[in-house]
Amino acid sequence: MTTPDQPPQPSGWGEAPQPRYGQGQYGQGQGGYGEGGYGQPAPPGGQYGQPQRYGQVPPGQPTPPYGPDRFAPPAAKPGIVPLRPLSLGEVYDGAFGAIRHNPGVMLGAATLVLLLATVLGVLVGQLWAPALSVALGDVFTEGFDDPGMDQFNTTYAQIVAASAGMGVTTLFATPVIEGILTVSVSQSVIGRKLSVSETWGRLRPRVWVLIGWALLRGVVGGILLSVYLVLAVLLAVALGSAAGEGLGILLGFVLVVAGLLLFAWVSVRLLLVAPALALEGQRLWATVARSWRLTAGSFWRLFGIYLLAAVIVYIASSIVSYPFSAIGGVVAVGGGSLGPVLLTTLGTVVATAMITIFLSAVVALLYVDLRMRREGLDVALAAAAAEADRSQPGTR
């Protein structure tokens, strides 16, 4: 039994019954990455939950002439990444490797969920597009008698309404997509390729918890950040009135930057909640505390890897989706109505799919990496991979 200050013992990739972490199966509520046990003895030179030096010679063993840490045997790599702490390049390469290893889930299933959410969002948005067109007409067409302005206003209202509707439906769909991708990546790490139905079967018991976490994170985080920024501006204005405009501007700038840094720090500390929810089967608040403990002391590394990944994929997605928006704008100027909406929506789907798939894979691998660093998870993964090899037809 673990305490709040103790990480749980690793709980399972293999075939035999094992100690459970909470309710068990990663994604099923009863076990782990596979179906069996990790609860094996800690490797020499380290305890589960403590940092280890990979390649270190166990106590009492002779030291090789080339030194204890150099020229260590290469780590096993049964899947998309080596089973040892990962470098930045290995995290990114593993994210692309997960897509290549199981494209049916990583691309097919994730994109299908996103497309369904998009279609629903567009339909919902069109319900209030006429009212939005009237409201915008008072702004855009006032003083103009050109019928083309009316058409442009209608098209613009439809695009805005569709985007707003997609924003709402995507808010619910994104955590489901993240969960699907996390389960797939977790199995690709040990060389297993799950079907879409197997992936969904493991994730289904955790879907509503993931959606609840996404809503809680988005709504509460947005409200708290907005309140902080408003208070910071009001305080800066008050100080500027009392002590001078320059001092007020400086204080406002410092408070805004400090608030954004605080928001980034909390976001990184909670970055692993989603993969832990999808894979560990714990309750929401226990998983939030789990992520907080697991990320302790790793803020800058996690922040740097995630920020760089986000910048790369946002630039790439903007380049890919820009032609859709540009062509849609030309069609809108030419008097089209449906075409611009469809093109803009398609560009949004492509960009969102690229961002969600890559970043979800990166976060899932960061979760595995931290557990290998802190809990010796690589030992359990290697055992589970070996068990999977033995269970394959034609192997012994």
C-alpha positions as CSV (number, residue, x, y, z in Angstrom):
1,M,0.0,0.0,0.0
2,T,1.4,3.4,-1.0
3,T,1.2,6.7,0.9
4,P,0.6,10.1,-0.8
5,D,4.4,10.8,-0.5
6,Q,5.3,7.5,-2.2
7,P,5.0,6.7,-5.9
8,P,3.1,3.5,-6.5
9,Q,5.0,0.4,-7.4
10,P,5.0,-0.2,-11.2
11,S,2.0,-2.2,-12.0
12,G,2.2,-4.2,-15.1
13,W,3.0,-5.3,-18.6
14,G,3.3,-9.2,-18.8
15,E,0.9,-12.0,-18.6
16,A,0.8,-13.2,-15.0
17,P,-1.3,-11.7,-12.2
18,Q,0.4,-8.9,-10.4
19,P,0.0,-6.2,-7.7
20,R,-2.3,-3.5,-9.0
21,Y,-1.9,0.2,-9.1
22,G,-5.3,1.4,-7.9
23,Q,-7.9,-0.4,-10.0
24,G,-5.5,-2.0,-12.5
25,Q,-5.3,-2.2,-16.3
26,Y,-4.0,0.8,-17.9
27,G,-7.0,2.0,-19.9
28,Q,-9.2,-0.9,-18.6
29,G,-9.3,-0.3,-14.9
30,Q,-7.4,-3.5,-14.0
31,G,-3.7,-3.9,-14.7
32,G,-1.3,-2.2,-16.8
33,Y,0.5,-1.8,-20.1
34,G,-0.4,-5.4,-21.0
35,E,-1.8,-7.8,-18.7
36,G,0.7,-8.8,-16.2
37,G,3.1,-7.9,-13.6
38,Y,5.5,-5.4,-13.0
39,G,6.1,-5.4,-9.2
40,Q,9.5,-7.1,-9.8
41,P,12.5,-6.5,-7.7
42,A,14.3,-3.2,-8.3
43,P,17.4,-3.5,-10.4
44,P,20.8,-3.5,-8.7
45,G,22.0,0.0,-7.9
46,G,18.6,1.6,-7.5
47,Q,15.2,1.4,-5.8
48,Y,11.9,2.1,-7.5
49,G,11.0,5.7,-6.9
50,Q,14.7,6.7,-6.7
51,P,16.9,8.0,-9.5
52,Q,19.3,5.5,-10.9
53,R,22.5,5.7,-12.9
54,Y,22.1,3.6,-16.0
55,G,25.2,1.6,-16.8
56,Q,26.4,1.7,-13.2
57,V,28.2,-1.4,-11.9
58,P,26.2,-3.1,-9.1
59,P,27.9,-3.1,-5.6
60,G,30.4,-6.0,-5.2
61,Q,30.9,-6.6,-8.9
62,P,34.3,-6.0,-10.6
63,T,34.7,-2.8,-12.4
64,P,35.4,-3.1,-16.2
65,P,38.7,-1.6,-17.3
66,Y,36.9,1.1,-19.3
67,G,35.0,2.4,-16.3
68,P,31.5,1.8,-14.8
69,D,29.5,4.2,-17.0
70,R,31.2,4.2,-20.3
71,F,30.5,1.7,-23.1
72,A,27.6,0.2,-21.2
73,P,25.6,-2.4,-23.1
74,P,22.9,-0.7,-25.3
75,A,19.4,-0.6,-23.8
76,A,16.8,-3.0,-25.2
77,K,14.6,-1.4,-27.9
78,P,11.6,-3.7,-28.5
79,G,9.5,-0.9,-29.7
80,I,9.7,2.8,-30.8
81,V,12.2,3.9,-28.1
82,P,15.1,2.4,-26.1
83,L,14.1,1.3,-22.6
84,R,16.1,3.8,-20.7
85,P,15.8,7.5,-20.0
86,L,15.2,9.3,-23.2
87,S,16.9,12.3,-24.8
88,L,15.0,15.1,-26.5
89,G,15.7,13.6,-30.0
90,E,14.5,10.2,-28.9
91,V,11.3,11.7,-27.6
92,Y,10.6,13.4,-30.9
93,D,11.7,10.4,-33.0
94,G,9.6,8.1,-30.8
95,A,6.5,10.3,-31.5
96,F,7.0,9.9,-35.2
97,G,7.8,6.2,-34.7
98,A,4.5,5.7,-32.9
99,I,2.7,7.1,-35.9
100,R,4.6,4.8,-38.3
101,H,4.2,1.8,-36.0
102,N,0.4,2.0,-35.7
103,P,-1.0,4.5,-38.3
104,G,-4.5,2.9,-38.1
105,V,-4.9,4.2,-34.5
106,M,-2.6,7.2,-34.5
107,L,-3.9,8.7,-37.8
108,G,-7.1,6.8,-38.6
109,A,-8.9,6.6,-35.3
110,A,-7.8,10.0,-34.1
111,T,-8.7,11.8,-37.3
112,L,-12.1,10.0,-37.4
113,V,-13.0,11.3,-34.0
114,L,-11.8,14.8,-34.9
115,L,-13.8,14.7,-38.2
116,L,-17.0,13.7,-36.3
117,A,-16.5,16.4,-33.8
118,T,-15.9,18.9,-36.6
119,V,-19.0,18.0,-38.6
120,L,-21.1,18.2,-35.4
121,G,-19.5,21.6,-34.6
122,V,-20.2,23.0,-38.0
123,L,-23.8,22.0,-37.8
124,V,-24.2,23.4,-34.4
125,G,-22.5,26.6,-35.5
126,Q,-24.9,27.1,-38.4
127,L,-27.8,27.2,-36.0
128,W,-26.8,30.7,-34.8
129,A,-25.0,31.9,-37.9
130,P,-28.1,33.9,-39.1
131,A,-28.2,35.8,-35.8
132,L,-24.5,36.4,-36.0
133,S,-24.8,37.7,-39.6
134,V,-27.4,40.2,-38.5
135,A,-25.2,41.4,-35.6
136,L,-22.1,41.7,-37.8
137,G,-24.1,43.4,-40.6
138,D,-24.7,46.4,-38.3
139,V,-20.9,46.8,-38.1
140,F,-19.6,45.8,-41.5
141,T,-22.3,47.0,-43.9
142,E,-23.4,50.2,-42.3
143,G,-23.1,53.0,-44.8
144,F,-22.5,50.6,-47.7
145,D,-25.1,49.8,-50.4
146,D,-22.9,47.2,-52.2
147,P,-24.7,43.8,-52.3
148,G,-21.2,42.2,-52.3
149,M,-20.7,43.4,-48.7
150,D,-23.9,41.6,-47.6
151,Q,-22.6,38.3,-49.2
152,F,-19.2,38.8,-47.5
153,N,-20.9,39.5,-44.2
154,T,-23.0,36.3,-44.5
155,T,-19.9,34.2,-45.4
156,Y,-17.8,35.6,-42.6
157,A,-20.6,35.0,-40.1
158,Q,-20.9,31.3,-41.2
159,I,-17.1,30.9,-40.9
160,V,-17.1,32.4,-37.4
161,A,-20.1,30.4,-36.3
162,A,-18.5,27.2,-37.6
163,S,-15.3,27.9,-35.9
164,A,-17.1,28.6,-32.6
165,G,-19.1,25.4,-32.9
166,M,-16.0,23.4,-33.6
167,G,-14.3,24.9,-30.6
168,V,-17.0,23.5,-28.4
169,T,-17.1,20.0,-29.8
170,T,-13.4,19.8,-30.1
171,L,-13.1,20.6,-26.4
172,F,-14.9,17.3,-25.7
173,A,-13.2,15.3,-28.5
174,T,-9.6,16.3,-27.7
175,P,-9.3,14.4,-24.4
176,V,-10.8,11.3,-26.1
177,I,-8.2,11.6,-29.0
178,E,-5.4,12.1,-26.4
179,G,-6.5,9.0,-24.6
180,I,-6.6,6.9,-27.7
181,L,-3.1,8.1,-28.8
182,T,-1.7,7.6,-25.3
183,V,-2.9,3.9,-25.1
184,S,-1.4,3.3,-28.6
185,V,1.9,4.9,-27.8
186,S,2.2,3.0,-24.5
187,Q,1.9,-0.3,-26.4
188,S,4.2,0.8,-29.2
189,V,6.9,1.3,-26.6
190,I,7.1,-2.5,-26.1
191,G,6.5,-3.3,-29.8
192,R,2.8,-4.2,-29.5
193,K,0.4,-2.9,-32.2
194,L,-3.2,-2.6,-30.9
195,S,-6.2,-2.6,-33.2
196,V,-8.7,0.3,-33.0
197,S,-11.2,-1.9,-31.1
198,E,-8.5,-3.0,-28.6
199,T,-7.4,0.6,-28.1
200,W,-11.0,1.7,-27.5
201,G,-11.7,-1.2,-25.2
202,R,-8.8,-0.2,-22.9
203,L,-9.8,3.5,-23.0
204,R,-13.6,3.3,-22.7
205,P,-13.8,3.1,-18.9
206,R,-11.7,6.3,-18.6
207,V,-13.4,8.5,-21.3
208,W,-15.6,10.5,-19.0
209,V,-12.8,11.1,-16.5
210,L,-10.6,12.4,-19.3
211,I,-13.4,14.7,-20.6
212,G,-14.0,16.0,-17.0
213,W,-10.4,16.7,-16.6
214,A,-10.2,18.6,-19.9
215,L,-13.2,20.7,-18.9
216,L,-11.9,21.4,-15.4
217,R,-8.5,22.3,-16.7
218,G,-9.9,24.6,-19.4
219,V,-12.6,26.4,-17.5
220,V,-10.9,26.7,-14.1
221,G,-7.6,27.6,-15.7
222,G,-9.1,30.2,-18.0
223,I,-11.1,31.8,-15.2
224,L,-8.2,32.0,-12.8
225,L,-5.8,33.4,-15.4
226,S,-8.3,36.0,-16.5
227,V,-9.0,37.1,-12.9
228,Y,-5.3,37.4,-12.2
229,L,-4.6,39.5,-15.4
230,V,-7.6,41.8,-14.6
231,L,-6.4,42.3,-11.0
232,A,-2.8,42.9,-12.2
233,V,-4.0,45.6,-14.7
234,L,-6.2,47.3,-12.0
235,L,-3.3,47.3,-9.5
236,A,-0.9,48.7,-12.1
237,V,-3.4,51.5,-13.0
238,A,-3.9,52.3,-9.3
239,L,-0.1,52.5,-8.8
240,G,0.3,54.5,-11.9
241,S,-2.2,57.1,-10.7
242,A,-0.5,57.3,-7.3
243,A,3.2,57.1,-8.1
244,G,3.5,57.8,-11.8
245,E,2.6,56.3,-15.1
246,G,6.0,54.8,-15.8
247,L,6.0,52.9,-12.5
248,G,2.5,51.6,-13.1
249,I,3.4,50.3,-16.6
250,L,6.5,48.6,-15.2
251,L,4.5,47.0,-12.4
252,G,1.8,45.9,-14.8
253,F,4.4,44.3,-17.2
254,V,6.1,42.5,-14.3
255,L,2.7,41.1,-12.9
256,V,1.6,39.9,-16.3
257,V,4.8,38.1,-17.0
258,A,4.8,36.6,-13.5
259,G,1.2,35.4,-14.0
260,L,2.1,33.8,-17.4
261,L,5.1,32.1,-15.8
262,L,3.0,30.8,-12.9
263,F,0.4,29.5,-15.4
264,A,3.2,27.7,-17.4
265,W,4.6,26.2,-14.2
266,V,1.3,24.8,-13.0
267,S,0.5,23.5,-16.6
268,V,3.8,21.6,-16.8
269,R,3.3,20.1,-13.3
270,L,-0.1,18.8,-14.4
271,L,1.1,17.8,-17.9
272,L,1.0,14.1,-17.1
273,V,-2.5,13.9,-15.7
274,A,-4.1,12.9,-19.0
275,P,-1.7,10.0,-19.8
276,A,-1.8,8.8,-16.1
277,L,-5.7,8.9,-16.2
278,A,-5.7,6.9,-19.4
279,L,-3.2,4.3,-18.2
280,E,-3.3,3.9,-14.5
281,G,-7.0,3.8,-13.6
282,Q,-6.9,6.0,-10.6
283,R,-9.4,8.6,-9.5
284,L,-9.1,12.1,-10.8
285,W,-7.6,13.9,-7.7
286,A,-5.3,11.0,-6.9
287,T,-4.0,11.2,-10.5
288,V,-3.5,15.0,-10.2
289,A,-1.4,14.5,-7.1
290,R,0.4,11.7,-8.9
291,S,1.4,14.0,-11.8
292,W,2.5,16.7,-9.3
293,R,4.8,14.3,-7.6
294,L,6.1,12.7,-10.8
295,T,7.1,16.0,-12.4
296,A,8.8,17.4,-9.3
297,G,12.3,18.6,-10.2
298,S,11.7,18.1,-13.9
299,F,10.0,21.4,-14.8
300,W,12.6,22.9,-17.1
301,R,13.2,19.7,-19.0
302,L,9.5,19.0,-19.5
303,F,8.8,22.7,-20.3
304,G,11.6,22.9,-22.9
305,I,10.7,19.6,-24.7
306,Y,7.0,20.4,-24.8
307,L,7.5,24.1,-25.8
308,L,9.9,23.2,-28.6
309,A,7.5,20.4,-29.9
310,A,4.6,22.9,-29.8
311,V,6.5,25.5,-31.7
312,I,7.6,23.0,-34.4
313,V,4.1,21.5,-34.9
314,Y,2.3,24.8,-34.8
315,I,4.6,26.2,-37.6
316,A,4.2,23.0,-39.6
317,S,0.4,23.0,-39.2
318,S,0.2,26.7,-40.2
319,I,2.2,26.1,-43.4
320,V,0.0,23.1,-44.3
321,S,-3.4,24.7,-43.4
322,Y,-2.6,28.2,-44.9
323,P,-3.5,27.3,-48.5
324,F,-7.0,26.2,-47.4
325,S,-7.6,29.5,-45.7
326,A,-6.1,31.5,-48.6
327,I,-8.2,29.7,-51.2
328,G,-11.3,30.1,-49.0
329,G,-10.7,33.8,-48.8
330,V,-10.4,34.1,-52.6
331,V,-13.7,32.1,-53.0
332,A,-15.4,34.3,-50.5
333,V,-14.4,37.5,-52.3
334,G,-15.7,35.9,-55.5
335,G,-19.1,35.6,-54.0
336,G,-19.1,31.9,-52.8
337,S,-20.7,31.0,-49.5
338,L,-20.4,27.2,-48.9
339,G,-16.9,26.9,-50.4
340,P,-15.1,29.2,-47.9
341,V,-16.7,27.5,-45.0
342,L,-15.7,24.0,-46.2
343,L,-12.2,25.0,-47.1
344,T,-11.6,26.8,-43.8
345,T,-13.0,23.9,-41.9
346,L,-10.8,21.4,-43.7
347,G,-7.7,23.5,-43.0
348,T,-8.7,23.6,-39.3
349,V,-9.1,19.9,-39.2
350,V,-5.7,19.3,-40.8
351,A,-4.0,21.7,-38.4
352,T,-5.8,20.4,-35.3
353,A,-5.0,16.8,-36.2
354,M,-1.3,17.5,-36.7
355,I,-1.0,19.4,-33.4
356,T,-3.0,16.9,-31.3
357,I,-1.4,13.7,-32.7
358,F,2.2,14.9,-32.3
359,L,1.9,16.6,-28.9
360,S,-0.1,13.7,-27.4
361,A,2.6,11.3,-28.5
362,V,5.3,13.5,-27.0
363,V,3.4,13.8,-23.7
364,A,2.8,10.0,-23.6
365,L,6.6,9.4,-24.1
366,L,7.5,12.0,-21.4
367,Y,5.2,10.1,-19.0
368,V,7.0,6.8,-19.8
369,D,10.4,8.5,-19.6
370,L,9.8,10.0,-16.2
371,R,8.6,6.6,-14.9
372,M,11.7,4.9,-16.2
373,R,13.8,7.6,-14.5
374,R,12.1,7.5,-11.2
375,E,10.5,4.1,-10.8
376,G,12.6,1.7,-12.8
377,L,9.8,1.2,-15.3
378,D,12.2,0.1,-18.0
379,V,12.7,-3.2,-16.2
380,A,9.0,-4.0,-16.3
381,L,8.8,-2.9,-19.9
382,A,11.7,-5.2,-21.0
383,A,10.0,-8.1,-19.1
384,A,6.7,-7.3,-20.8
385,A,8.3,-7.1,-24.2
386,A,10.0,-10.4,-23.7
387,E,6.7,-12.0,-22.6
388,A,5.0,-10.6,-25.7
389,D,7.7,-12.2,-27.9
390,R,7.2,-15.5,-26.2
391,S,3.5,-15.3,-26.7
392,Q,3.8,-14.8,-30.4
393,P,3.1,-17.8,-32.6
394,G,6.4,-19.5,-33.7
395,T,8.4,-18.2,-30.8
396,R,9.6,-20.1,-27.7
